[in-house]
Amino acid sequence: MKKFALGDVVNSDKGRRGVVRAAYRSKEGQQFYAVEKDGAMDYLEEHRLSPAPRVELAA
């Protein structure tokens, strides 16, 4: 089962924040994600990603 959905904001293990644009499995069954940051795509394994904390804005 996928840990992240399309459009989720995530942090990579290198501290970069991006948006999940695609999710797929390798032939070996490992989950990968295409993460967009500033127009560039990173292809990362699921274990290298964590959910970005949500920021609550005051009204």
C-alpha positions as semicolon CSV with decimal commas, in nm:
position;residue;x (nm);y (nm);z (nm)
1;M;0,000;0,000;0,000
2;K;0,123;0,348;-0,085
3;K;0,226;0,571;0,202
4;F;0,178;0,896;0,005
5;A;-0,087;1,013;-0,242
6;L;-0,057;1,239;-0,546
7;G;-0,036;1,602;-0,436
8;D;0,105;1,526;-0,089
9;V;0,383;1,756;0,032
10;V;0,683;1,552;0,149
11;N;1,035;1,601;0,280
12;S;1,324;1,392;0,146
13;D;1,603;1,254;0,361
14;K;1,822;1,533;0,220
15;G;1,590;1,802;0,361
16;R;1,427;1,898;0,033
17;R;1,051;1,962;0,030
18;G;0,842;1,880;-0,275
19;V;0,507;1,758;-0,407
20;V;0,434;1,396;-0,505
21;R;0,349;1,389;-0,877
22;A;0,360;1,013;-0,949
23;A;0,386;0,682;-0,762
24;Y;0,504;0,353;-0,909
25;R;0,660;0,017;-0,821
26;S;0,987;-0,126;-0,948
27;K;1,006;-0,477;-1,094
28;E;1,127;-0,593;-0,753
29;G;0,814;-0,446;-0,588
30;Q;0,981;-0,144;-0,425
31;Q;0,762;0,171;-0,403
32;F;0,903;0,484;-0,572
33;Y;0,772;0,841;-0,602
34;A;0,834;1,123;-0,847
35;V;0,864;1,438;-0,635
36;E;0,860;1,787;-0,792
37;K;1,063;2,070;-0,640
38;D;1,090;2,404;-0,822
39;G;1,008;2,239;-1,156
40;A;1,268;1,962;-1,119
41;M;1,174;1,597;-1,063
42;D;1,340;1,366;-0,810
43;Y;1,271;0,991;-0,815
44;L;1,294;0,861;-0,459
45;E;1,228;0,540;-0,270
46;E;0,944;0,547;-0,019
47;H;1,175;0,500;0,283
48;R;1,361;0,822;0,191
49;L;1,046;1,036;0,228
50;S;0,853;1,168;0,526
51;P;0,534;1,375;0,543
52;A;0,591;1,750;0,563
53;P;0,440;1,910;0,872
54;R;0,122;2,104;0,801
55;V;0,136;2,471;0,883
56;E;-0,174;2,617;1,046
57;L;-0,228;2,981;0,957
58;A;-0,401;3,215;1,197
59;A;-0,717;3,380;1,069
